Structures are given as structure tokens and as C-alpha cells.
């Protein structure tokens, strides 16, 4: 029987049980959590994300950054907060693409997992946070003796454990982040709503239902009403909503862009919970969310309606449509041309060009990554 992470066991021993969102958070990001044990995206990891398909996604994100930079009047610094940056694959691809905004770019890899952050300096030349975000007086003036970032000397790459506490002009980018943000779980009861908590029975994580608090019950009634029967479950994504609110507050001007697999709360309430609360390990579906905590990824579809309750997005589309608007077809045609011209040589340029075609197929797959939702907020 897999060992229960020590911190999770200690909290359950102290309180008797923990809410599901606390369980999920510890299972993913606790000292013995999945991401601290080495769980990661990539072909050699546990699941594949768009940046991990190859450099094409990063090249298209670079085009998007240039669009926003020009729309904002080409500010310097132009700050990109890549939240949930993982090992830094997207940052590396964006840097390699050399967007027009590079000279003004401060690219911040925000990654909660210390194990993932430890990978950043292995393939990225990092700038110290205090050099990228020098302190200011309360009146907004620079602190004497602390140099401001040199203009036009980007890109500056910074690795942080959390969002910086300074206002920025630029982009907050979250690719497959919010599906890992811990969520509460509610279940319809005959006379109201229960909340799922997790306890230990003979050392094994097990569910226990308790009456939901008044605020959660009122929210569930407003959201799905009487349209679901007893036993139906839905995610209450307070954490994702809190994250969006904070991201919007950080921006002086710019965009918040969320890319993830999305649905609506009423739609999820009509589906079996195992379809939208999923686990992954070694590129395969894992077991129950309560199986082997800390040894499998635990992910929940993102409820776009709960994010819209914070602030309605200015644009909602699919990843396939978003990438089409950024010119993925032209990049793929360039790849085909280079491959046909250089296939007989078989050099790195030819191999990269051929790879681009396969990457595009994965990114645009309407049964996979291409169906992901893209939500954009403008500030």
C-alpha cells in the first residue's frame, strides 16, 4: 500500500479530515506531493502539454506577445508572467523564437514547485529577481543605489515561486495551470448540499461527506438550481477564481490569457465525476483521486462560468482557432517547404521543419489540445 504523504496524514490526524481542495493541494504541491517527487510534463514525463510538443507552440506564443506589446505602445519593460511554468519549456521556446519585444522583455517563470524551479537554471540564463524588479519608494520613485533594469537589454528571465507583488504592463499567461489549482467538491444531498472531505480509514484515504457551509450551498443553488439529482457532484473552484482576481489586479495594462480544458459547472454536474476529475501517471490515466496521493497528477476541468463570474472575458475561443489566428498554417507551410528542400541533406533544419508538421497536428487536434479553451481578459 503506497505511503500517505506525512503532512497529509498529520493534518488528518489533527482535524479528523480535510476538505478535498486541501487534499488535492497537498497531493500535488506538498513536501511529498506529485510535483515535488518529480512529476512533470513532457514526452518522458507523465502527460503532454502544448509547449512539450515542440518549439512551434512557443513560436506562436511569441507572436502573441508581440501583438500585445505593440498594442500597448511597445512598453519597456514588457513583463510576461508565465504562471505554472514547469521546467521552463515554454520560456526556452519563446526566447529561441526571438520575438520583436525581446529587447524590452522581462519573462518571469512562476513555478510553485521547488523541484521544477531547480530545472530553470539548467537551460536558461536567469536574472536575479531584485535586478528585474527593483524596489521603489512609496511614492513610486526608485530607491537610491538600486539600479533599474536597463532598457532595451532584454530578454531578462526570472524564476519565482509566486507572482511578483508589483504591478506590471504585459501578459499573465496560464497554460494548463488552473486545472491543477485545488478545488472544493460539493455533492447534491436530498435536502441540500454536502461537501467532500478526506479522512484515513485504516491508513487508507477515504471520503467522508459533511453538510456544506451556507455560502457554498447558496452558490451551488444559484449555479445549478434543481437541475441535478441527489448524488450529483460539481467543483467549486474558489482557488481558480481567486487566482484570476489577483492576476487582473497585478496588471496595469495588458492581457490575462488562460489556456486549459474548459467546461461549465452545470455541464459537469450532469457528467460522471470521473470524466472531469482525472488522474494521470506515465502518460496514462491513473486510478481514483484518493489512490496513491503524491504519486499521480490530479486535474479538474476548468469551469469557464466560474471565471467569468470574476470578470467576463473579452474573448473566448479554442486553441485551434487561436493558433490559426496567430498564423500556424504559414509556419507549417514554411516547414513543409524547408523539408522538401533539405530532406536529401537530412540536417537539423530539415528535421526541425519536418517536426513542425507533426507538432501542428497535435496542437490543432480537435479531439485533444486543439479543443482546449482560450480565455482572454484585457486590462
C-alpha positions as a Markdown table, in Angstrom:
| # | Residue | x | y | z |
|---|---|---|---|---|
| 1 | Unk | 0.0 | 0.0 | 0.0 |
| 2 | Unk | 1.5 | 3.4 | -1.0 |
| 3 | Unk | 2.5 | 5.6 | 1.9 |
| 4 | Unk | 0.3 | 8.6 | 2.6 |
| 5 | Unk | 2.3 | 11.9 | 2.5 |
| 6 | Unk | 3.4 | 12.8 | 6.0 |
| 7 | Unk | 1.9 | 16.3 | 6.0 |
| 8 | Unk | -1.5 | 15.0 | 4.8 |
| 9 | Unk | -1.5 | 12.3 | 7.5 |
| 10 | Unk | -0.6 | 14.8 | 10.1 |
| 11 | Unk | -3.4 | 17.2 | 9.2 |
| 12 | Unk | -6.0 | 14.4 | 9.1 |
| 13 | Unk | -4.8 | 13.2 | 12.5 |
| 14 | Unk | -5.2 | 16.7 | 13.9 |
| 15 | Unk | -8.5 | 17.7 | 12.3 |
| 16 | Unk | -10.1 | 14.3 | 11.6 |
| 17 | Unk | -10.5 | 15.1 | 7.9 |
| 18 | Unk | -9.5 | 17.7 | 5.3 |
| 19 | Unk | -11.5 | 19.4 | 2.6 |
| 20 | Unk | -10.9 | 17.9 | -0.9 |
| 21 | Unk | -9.1 | 21.1 | -2.1 |
| 22 | Unk | -6.6 | 20.8 | 0.8 |
| 23 | Unk | -6.1 | 17.1 | -0.1 |
| 24 | Unk | -5.5 | 18.0 | -3.7 |
| 25 | Unk | -3.1 | 20.8 | -2.9 |
| 26 | Unk | -1.0 | 18.5 | -0.6 |
| 27 | Unk | -1.1 | 15.6 | -3.1 |
| 28 | Unk | 0.3 | 17.9 | -5.8 |
| 29 | Unk | 2.4 | 20.5 | -4.1 |
| 30 | Unk | 3.1 | 19.3 | -0.6 |
| 31 | Unk | 6.6 | 18.3 | 0.5 |
| 32 | Unk | 5.8 | 14.7 | -0.7 |
| 33 | Unk | 3.5 | 15.9 | -3.5 |
| 34 | Unk | 3.5 | 14.8 | -7.1 |
| 35 | Unk | 5.4 | 17.7 | -8.4 |
| 36 | Unk | 8.0 | 17.6 | -5.7 |
| 37 | Unk | 8.6 | 13.9 | -6.3 |
| 38 | Unk | 9.5 | 14.7 | -9.9 |
| 39 | Unk | 6.1 | 14.5 | -11.7 |
| 40 | Unk | 6.2 | 16.7 | -14.8 |
| 41 | Unk | 5.0 | 17.3 | -18.3 |
| 42 | Unk | 6.9 | 16.0 | -21.4 |
| 43 | Unk | 7.3 | 13.0 | -23.6 |
| 44 | Unk | 9.4 | 11.4 | -20.8 |
| 45 | Unk | 7.1 | 12.7 | -18.1 |
| 46 | Unk | 3.5 | 11.9 | -17.0 |
| 47 | Unk | 1.5 | 14.0 | -19.5 |
| 48 | Unk | 2.0 | 16.1 | -22.6 |
| 49 | Unk | 1.2 | 19.8 | -22.7 |
| 50 | Unk | 1.3 | 22.1 | -25.8 |
| 51 | Unk | 4.8 | 23.5 | -25.0 |
| 52 | Unk | 6.1 | 20.0 | -24.7 |
| 53 | Unk | 5.0 | 19.0 | -28.2 |
| 54 | Unk | 8.0 | 21.0 | -29.6 |
| 55 | Unk | 9.1 | 24.6 | -30.2 |
| 56 | Unk | 6.2 | 25.6 | -32.5 |
| 57 | Unk | 3.8 | 26.5 | -29.7 |
| 58 | Unk | 6.4 | 28.8 | -28.2 |
| 59 | Unk | 7.0 | 30.5 | -31.6 |
| 60 | Unk | 3.3 | 31.2 | -31.8 |
| 61 | Unk | 3.1 | 32.5 | -28.2 |
| 62 | Unk | 6.0 | 34.8 | -29.2 |
| 63 | Unk | 3.8 | 36.2 | -32.0 |
| 64 | Unk | 1.0 | 36.8 | -29.5 |
| 65 | Unk | 3.4 | 38.6 | -27.1 |
| 66 | Unk | 4.4 | 40.8 | -30.0 |
| 67 | Unk | 0.8 | 41.6 | -30.8 |
| 68 | Unk | 0.1 | 42.7 | -27.2 |
| 69 | Unk | 3.4 | 44.6 | -26.9 |
| 70 | Unk | 2.6 | 46.7 | -30.0 |
| 71 | Unk | -1.0 | 47.2 | -28.9 |
| 72 | Unk | 0.3 | 48.6 | -25.5 |
| 73 | Unk | 2.6 | 51.0 | -27.3 |
| 74 | Unk | 5.8 | 48.9 | -27.0 |
| 75 | Unk | 6.5 | 49.5 | -23.3 |
| 76 | Unk | 9.9 | 48.7 | -21.8 |
| 77 | Unk | 9.9 | 46.8 | -19.6 |
| 78 | Unk | 7.2 | 44.5 | -21.1 |
| 79 | Unk | 6.6 | 41.8 | -18.5 |
| 80 | Unk | 5.3 | 38.3 | -19.2 |
| 81 | Unk | 4.3 | 36.2 | -16.2 |
| 82 | Unk | 4.3 | 32.5 | -17.3 |
| 83 | Unk | 2.4 | 31.0 | -14.4 |
| 84 | Unk | 2.8 | 27.3 | -13.9 |
| 85 | Unk | 6.0 | 27.4 | -15.9 |
| 86 | Unk | 7.0 | 23.9 | -15.0 |
| 87 | Unk | 10.6 | 23.1 | -16.1 |
| 88 | Unk | 10.7 | 26.2 | -18.4 |
| 89 | Unk | 10.0 | 24.6 | -21.7 |
| 90 | Unk | 7.8 | 27.4 | -23.0 |
| 91 | Unk | 10.2 | 30.1 | -21.8 |
| 92 | Unk | 13.0 | 28.4 | -23.7 |
| 93 | Unk | 10.9 | 28.2 | -26.9 |
| 94 | Unk | 9.8 | 31.9 | -26.7 |
| 95 | Unk | 13.4 | 33.0 | -26.2 |
| 96 | Unk | 14.5 | 30.9 | -29.1 |
| 97 | Unk | 11.8 | 32.5 | -31.3 |
| 98 | Unk | 13.4 | 35.9 | -30.7 |
| 99 | Unk | 10.2 | 38.0 | -30.8 |
| 100 | Unk | 10.3 | 41.7 | -31.6 |
| 101 | Unk | 9.6 | 42.5 | -28.0 |
| 102 | Unk | 12.8 | 40.7 | -26.8 |
| 103 | Unk | 14.7 | 43.8 | -26.0 |
| 104 | Unk | 12.0 | 45.0 | -23.6 |
| 105 | Unk | 11.0 | 41.6 | -22.3 |
| 106 | Unk | 11.1 | 40.6 | -18.7 |
| 107 | Unk | 9.9 | 37.0 | -18.8 |
| 108 | Unk | 9.0 | 35.6 | -15.3 |
| 109 | Unk | 8.7 | 31.9 | -14.8 |
| 110 | Unk | 6.3 | 31.5 | -11.9 |
| 111 | Unk | 6.5 | 27.9 | -10.6 |
| 112 | Unk | 5.4 | 26.8 | -7.2 |
| 113 | Unk | 7.3 | 23.5 | -7.2 |
| 114 | Unk | 10.8 | 23.8 | -5.9 |
| 115 | Unk | 11.8 | 20.7 | -7.9 |
| 116 | Unk | 10.6 | 22.2 | -11.1 |
| 117 | Unk | 12.2 | 25.6 | -10.4 |
| 118 | Unk | 15.5 | 23.8 | -9.8 |
| 119 | Unk | 15.5 | 22.9 | -13.5 |
| 120 | Unk | 15.3 | 26.5 | -14.8 |
| 121 | Unk | 19.0 | 27.5 | -14.5 |
| 122 | Unk | 20.0 | 24.3 | -16.3 |
| 123 | Unk | 18.9 | 25.6 | -19.7 |
| 124 | Unk | 18.1 | 29.3 | -19.1 |
| 125 | Unk | 20.3 | 32.3 | -18.2 |
| 126 | Unk | 18.4 | 33.8 | -15.3 |
| 127 | Unk | 18.4 | 37.3 | -13.9 |
| 128 | Unk | 18.1 | 37.9 | -10.2 |
| 129 | Unk | 14.6 | 39.0 | -9.2 |
| 130 | Unk | 15.9 | 42.1 | -7.5 |
| 131 | Unk | 17.5 | 43.2 | -10.7 |
| 132 | Unk | 14.3 | 42.7 | -12.7 |
| 133 | Unk | 12.0 | 44.2 | -10.1 |
| 134 | Unk | 14.0 | 46.8 | -8.2 |
| 135 | Unk | 12.3 | 48.2 | -5.0 |
| 136 | Unk | 10.5 | 51.6 | -5.1 |
| 137 | Unk | 9.7 | 54.2 | -2.5 |
| 138 | Unk | 6.0 | 54.5 | -1.5 |
| 139 | Unk | 5.9 | 57.5 | -3.9 |
| 140 | Unk | 6.9 | 55.3 | -6.9 |
| 141 | Unk | 10.4 | 56.7 | -7.1 |
| 142 | Unk | 13.4 | 54.3 | -7.5 |
| 143 | Unk | 15.3 | 53.5 | -4.3 |
| 144 | Unk | 18.8 | 55.2 | -4.4 |
| 145 | Unk | 21.6 | 52.8 | -5.1 |
| 146 | Unk | 19.4 | 50.2 | -6.7 |
| 147 | Unk | 19.6 | 50.2 | -10.5 |
| 148 | Unk | 16.5 | 50.0 | -12.6 |
| 149 | Unk | 16.6 | 47.4 | -15.4 |
| 150 | Unk | 18.5 | 48.6 | -18.5 |
| 151 | Unk | 16.0 | 49.4 | -21.2 |
| 152 | Unk | 16.4 | 47.6 | -24.4 |
| 153 | Unk | 18.7 | 45.0 | -22.8 |
| 154 | Unk | 16.2 | 42.1 | -22.6 |
| 155 | Unk | 15.2 | 39.4 | -22.6 |
| 156 | Unk | 15.6 | 39.1 | -18.8 |
| 157 | Unk | 14.4 | 35.7 | -17.5 |
| 158 | Unk | 13.4 | 35.4 | -13.8 |
| 159 | Unk | 12.4 | 32.4 | -11.8 |
| 160 | Unk | 9.9 | 32.9 | -8.9 |
| 161 | Unk | 7.9 | 30.7 | -6.6 |
| 162 | Unk | 4.9 | 33.0 | -6.7 |
| 163 | Unk | 3.5 | 36.0 | -8.6 |
| 164 | Unk | 5.5 | 39.2 | -8.0 |
| 165 | Unk | 3.9 | 41.7 | -5.8 |
| 166 | Unk | 4.5 | 44.7 | -8.1 |
| 167 | Unk | 2.2 | 46.0 | -10.9 |
| 168 | Unk | 3.2 | 45.2 | -14.4 |
| 169 | Unk | 2.4 | 46.0 | -18.0 |
| 170 | Unk | 2.3 | 42.9 | -20.2 |
| 171 | Unk | 0.8 | 39.4 | -20.1 |
| 172 | Unk | -0.2 | 37.0 | -17.5 |
| 173 | Unk | -0.1 | 33.6 | -19.3 |
| 174 | Unk | -1.5 | 30.4 | -17.7 |
| 175 | Unk | -1.2 | 27.3 | -19.8 |
| 176 | Unk | -2.8 | 24.3 | -18.1 |
| 177 | Unk | -2.4 | 25.9 | -14.7 |
| 178 | Unk | -5.9 | 26.2 | -13.4 |
| 179 | Unk | -6.8 | 22.6 | -13.8 |
| 180 | Unk | -4.2 | 21.9 | -11.1 |
| 181 | Unk | -5.5 | 24.7 | -8.8 |
| 182 | Unk | -7.2 | 22.9 | -5.9 |
| 183 | Unk | -10.9 | 22.7 | -6.0 |
| 184 | Unk | -13.7 | 22.0 | -3.4 |
| 185 | Unk | -16.1 | 19.2 | -4.2 |
| 186 | Unk | -19.8 | 19.5 | -3.5 |
| 187 | Unk | -22.4 | 16.8 | -3.7 |
| 188 | Unk | -26.2 | 17.1 | -4.0 |
| 189 | Unk | -27.9 | 15.8 | -0.9 |
| 190 | Unk | -31.7 | 15.0 | -0.6 |
| 191 | Unk | -32.1 | 18.2 | 1.5 |
| 192 | Unk | -29.3 | 20.5 | 0.3 |
| 193 | Unk | -25.6 | 20.1 | -0.4 |
| 194 | Unk | -22.8 | 18.1 | 1.2 |
| 195 | Unk | -19.0 | 18.7 | 0.9 |
| 196 | Unk | -16.5 | 16.0 | 0.2 |
| 197 | Unk | -13.7 | 15.7 | 2.8 |
| 198 | Unk | -10.9 | 13.2 | 3.0 |
| 199 | Unk | -10.0 | 11.1 | 6.1 |
| 200 | Unk | -8.0 | 8.0 | 6.7 |
| 201 | Unk | -9.6 | 4.6 | 7.4 |
| 202 | Unk | -7.0 | 2.0 | 8.4 |
| 203 | Unk | -4.4 | 4.3 | 6.8 |
| 204 | Unk | -6.2 | 4.5 | 3.5 |
| 205 | Unk | -7.6 | 7.8 | 2.2 |
| 206 | Unk | -11.4 | 7.7 | 2.2 |
| 207 | Unk | -14.2 | 10.1 | 1.5 |
| 208 | Unk | -16.5 | 11.5 | 4.2 |
| 209 | Unk | -19.5 | 13.8 | 3.5 |
| 210 | Unk | -20.4 | 16.7 | 5.7 |
| 211 | Unk | -23.1 | 19.4 | 5.3 |
| 212 | Unk | -21.7 | 22.2 | 3.1 |
| 213 | Unk | -21.5 | 25.6 | 4.6 |
| 214 | Unk | -24.2 | 28.2 | 3.9 |
| 215 | Unk | -22.1 | 30.2 | 1.4 |
| 216 | Unk | -21.1 | 27.1 | -0.7 |
| 217 | Unk | -24.7 | 25.8 | -0.6 |
| 218 | Unk | -26.1 | 29.1 | -1.8 |
| 219 | Unk | -23.5 | 29.3 | -4.6 |
| 220 | Unk | -24.4 | 25.7 | -5.7 |
| 221 | Unk | -28.2 | 26.6 | -5.7 |
| 222 | Unk | -27.5 | 29.7 | -7.8 |
| 223 | Unk | -25.3 | 27.8 | -10.2 |
| 224 | Unk | -27.3 | 24.6 | -10.9 |
| 225 | Unk | -30.5 | 25.0 | -9.0 |
| 226 | Unk | -32.7 | 21.9 | -9.0 |
| 227 | Unk | -31.4 | 20.7 | -12.4 |
| 228 | Unk | -29.3 | 17.9 | -10.8 |
| 229 | Unk | -30.4 | 14.9 | -8.7 |
| 230 | Unk | -29.1 | 13.6 | -5.4 |
| 231 | Unk | -25.6 | 12.3 | -5.7 |
| 232 | Unk | -24.5 | 14.7 | -8.5 |
| 233 | Unk | -21.2 | 16.4 | -7.9 |
| 234 | Unk | -19.7 | 19.7 | -9.0 |
| 235 | Unk | -16.4 | 21.5 | -8.5 |
| 236 | Unk | -16.4 | 24.8 | -6.5 |
| 237 | Unk | -13.3 | 26.4 | -7.9 |
| 238 | Unk | -12.7 | 29.2 | -5.4 |
| 239 | Unk | -8.9 | 28.9 | -5.9 |
| 240 | Unk | -9.1 | 29.5 | -9.6 |
| 241 | Unk | -11.4 | 32.5 | -9.2 |
| 242 | Unk | -9.0 | 33.9 | -6.6 |
| 243 | Unk | -6.1 | 33.4 | -8.9 |
| 244 | Unk | -7.8 | 35.3 | -11.7 |
| 245 | Unk | -8.8 | 38.1 | -9.5 |
| 246 | Unk | -5.2 | 38.5 | -8.3 |
| 247 | Unk | -3.8 | 38.3 | -11.9 |
| 248 | Unk | -6.2 | 41.1 | -13.1 |
| 249 | Unk | -5.2 | 43.3 | -10.1 |
| 250 | Unk | -1.5 | 42.9 | -11.0 |
| 251 | Unk | -1.9 | 44.3 | -14.5 |
| 252 | Unk | -1.6 | 48.0 | -15.0 |
| 253 | Unk | -2.3 | 47.2 | -18.7 |
| 254 | Unk | -2.2 | 44.1 | -20.8 |
| 255 | Unk | -3.8 | 40.7 | -21.0 |
| 256 | Unk | -4.6 | 37.7 | -18.9 |
| 257 | Unk | -4.6 | 34.6 | -21.1 |
| 258 | Unk | -5.8 | 31.2 | -19.8 |
| 259 | Unk | -5.4 | 28.1 | -21.9 |
| 260 | Unk | -6.9 | 24.9 | -20.5 |
| 261 | Unk | -9.6 | 22.3 | -21.0 |
| 262 | Unk | -12.8 | 24.1 | -20.0 |
| 263 | Unk | -16.5 | 23.4 | -19.4 |
| 264 | Unk | -19.3 | 24.9 | -17.4 |
| 265 | Unk | -20.4 | 24.0 | -13.9 |
| 266 | Unk | -23.9 | 22.9 | -15.0 |
| 267 | Unk | -22.4 | 20.7 | -17.7 |
| 268 | Unk | -20.0 | 19.0 | -15.3 |
| 269 | Unk | -22.8 | 18.4 | -12.8 |
| 270 | Unk | -24.6 | 16.3 | -15.4 |
| 271 | Unk | -21.5 | 14.1 | -16.1 |
| 272 | Unk | -19.9 | 11.3 | -14.0 |
| 273 | Unk | -17.3 | 12.8 | -11.8 |
| 274 | Unk | -14.6 | 10.5 | -13.2 |
| 275 | Unk | -14.9 | 12.2 | -16.5 |
| 276 | Unk | -13.9 | 15.6 | -15.3 |
| 277 | Unk | -11.9 | 14.8 | -12.1 |
| 278 | Unk | -9.0 | 12.8 | -13.6 |
| 279 | Unk | -5.6 | 11.5 | -12.7 |
| 280 | Unk | -2.5 | 10.8 | -14.9 |
| 281 | Unk | 0.7 | 9.0 | -14.4 |
| 282 | Unk | 3.2 | 7.9 | -17.1 |
| 283 | Unk | 1.0 | 9.2 | -20.0 |
| 284 | Unk | -1.9 | 7.0 | -18.9 |
| 285 | Unk | -5.0 | 7.6 | -16.8 |
| 286 | Unk | -4.3 | 6.9 | -13.2 |
| 287 | Unk | -6.6 | 5.5 | -10.5 |
| 288 | Unk | -9.0 | 7.1 | -8.1 |
| 289 | Unk | -8.1 | 10.6 | -6.9 |
| 290 | Unk | -7.6 | 9.0 | -3.5 |
| 291 | Unk | -5.2 | 6.4 | -4.7 |
| 292 | Unk | -1.5 | 6.9 | -4.1 |
| 293 | Unk | -1.6 | 10.6 | -3.2 |
| 294 | Unk | 1.5 | 12.3 | -4.3 |
| 295 | Unk | 2.2 | 9.7 | -7.0 |
| 296 | Unk | -0.1 | 10.8 | -9.7 |
| 297 | Unk | -1.3 | 14.1 | -11.3 |
| 298 | Unk | -4.8 | 15.2 | -10.2 |
| 299 | Unk | -6.6 | 17.5 | -12.5 |
| 300 | Unk | -10.1 | 19.1 | -12.8 |
| 301 | Unk | -11.7 | 20.6 | -15.9 |
| 302 | Unk | -11.8 | 24.4 | -15.5 |
| 303 | Unk | -15.3 | 25.9 | -15.2 |
| 304 | Unk | -15.3 | 28.9 | -17.5 |
| 305 | Unk | -18.5 | 30.2 | -15.9 |
| 306 | Unk | -16.9 | 30.5 | -12.5 |
| 307 | Unk | -14.0 | 32.5 | -14.0 |
| 308 | Unk | -16.5 | 34.7 | -15.9 |
| 309 | Unk | -18.2 | 35.5 | -12.5 |
| 310 | Unk | -15.0 | 37.3 | -11.5 |
| 311 | Unk | -14.9 | 39.2 | -14.8 |
| 312 | Unk | -16.3 | 38.3 | -18.2 |
| 313 | Unk | -13.5 | 37.5 | -20.6 |
| 314 | Unk | -13.2 | 39.7 | -23.7 |
| 315 | Unk | -12.6 | 36.7 | -25.9 |
| 316 | Unk | -13.3 | 33.0 | -25.7 |
| 317 | Unk | -12.2 | 30.6 | -28.4 |
| 318 | Unk | -10.4 | 27.3 | -28.9 |
| 319 | Unk | -6.7 | 26.7 | -29.0 |
| 320 | Unk | -7.0 | 25.6 | -32.7 |
| 321 | Unk | -8.8 | 28.8 | -33.6 |
| 322 | Unk | -6.4 | 30.9 | -31.5 |
| 323 | Unk | -3.3 | 29.4 | -33.1 |
| 324 | Unk | -4.8 | 29.8 | -36.6 |
| 325 | Unk | -5.2 | 33.5 | -35.9 |
| 326 | Unk | -1.5 | 33.6 | -35.0 |
| 327 | Unk | -0.5 | 32.1 | -38.3 |
| 328 | Unk | 0.2 | 28.5 | -37.6 |
| 329 | Unk | -0.7 | 27.5 | -41.1 |
| 330 | Unk | 2.0 | 29.7 | -42.6 |
| 331 | Unk | 4.6 | 28.3 | -40.2 |
| 332 | Unk | 3.7 | 24.8 | -41.2 |
| 333 | Unk | 3.9 | 25.6 | -44.9 |
| 334 | Unk | 7.3 | 27.0 | -44.3 |
| 335 | Unk | 8.2 | 23.8 | -42.5 |
| 336 | Unk | 7.0 | 21.7 | -45.4 |
| 337 | Unk | 8.9 | 23.8 | -47.9 |
| 338 | Unk | 12.2 | 23.6 | -45.9 |
| 339 | Unk | 11.7 | 19.8 | -45.5 |
| 340 | Unk | 11.2 | 19.3 | -49.3 |
| 341 | Unk | 14.2 | 21.5 | -50.0 |
| 342 | Unk | 16.6 | 19.9 | -47.4 |
| 343 | Unk | 15.3 | 16.3 | -46.9 |
| 344 | Unk | 18.1 | 15.0 | -49.1 |
| 345 | Unk | 20.6 | 16.7 | -46.8 |
| 346 | Unk | 19.0 | 15.5 | -43.6 |
| 347 | Unk | 20.4 | 18.3 | -41.4 |
| 348 | Unk | 19.0 | 19.8 | -38.3 |
| 349 | Unk | 17.0 | 22.4 | -40.2 |
| 350 | Unk | 15.3 | 19.6 | -42.2 |
| 351 | Unk | 14.5 | 17.6 | -39.2 |
| 352 | Unk | 13.1 | 20.6 | -37.3 |
| 353 | Unk | 11.0 | 21.5 | -40.3 |
| 354 | Unk | 9.5 | 18.0 | -40.5 |
| 355 | Unk | 8.8 | 18.0 | -36.8 |
| 356 | Unk | 6.9 | 21.2 | -37.1 |
| 357 | Unk | 4.2 | 19.5 | -39.2 |
| 358 | Unk | 3.7 | 16.8 | -36.5 |
| 359 | Unk | 3.6 | 19.4 | -33.8 |
| 360 | Unk | 0.9 | 21.4 | -35.6 |
| 361 | Unk | -1.2 | 18.3 | -35.9 |
| 362 | Unk | -1.1 | 17.7 | -32.2 |
| 363 | Unk | -1.7 | 21.4 | -31.3 |
| 364 | Unk | -4.7 | 21.6 | -33.6 |
| 365 | Unk | -6.3 | 18.2 | -32.9 |
| 366 | Unk | -10.0 | 18.9 | -32.2 |
| 367 | Unk | -10.2 | 15.8 | -30.0 |
| 368 | Unk | -7.2 | 16.9 | -28.0 |
| 369 | Unk | -5.1 | 20.1 | -27.4 |
| 370 | Unk | -6.9 | 21.9 | -30.2 |
| 371 | Unk | -10.2 | 21.7 | -28.3 |
| 372 | Unk | -8.8 | 23.5 | -25.3 |
| 373 | Unk | -10.5 | 26.7 | -24.3 |
| 374 | Unk | -8.6 | 30.0 | -24.6 |
| 375 | Unk | -10.0 | 32.9 | -22.5 |
| 376 | Unk | -8.5 | 36.4 | -22.7 |
| 377 | Unk | -9.1 | 39.3 | -20.4 |
| 378 | Unk | -7.9 | 42.8 | -21.3 |
| 379 | Unk | -6.9 | 45.5 | -18.9 |
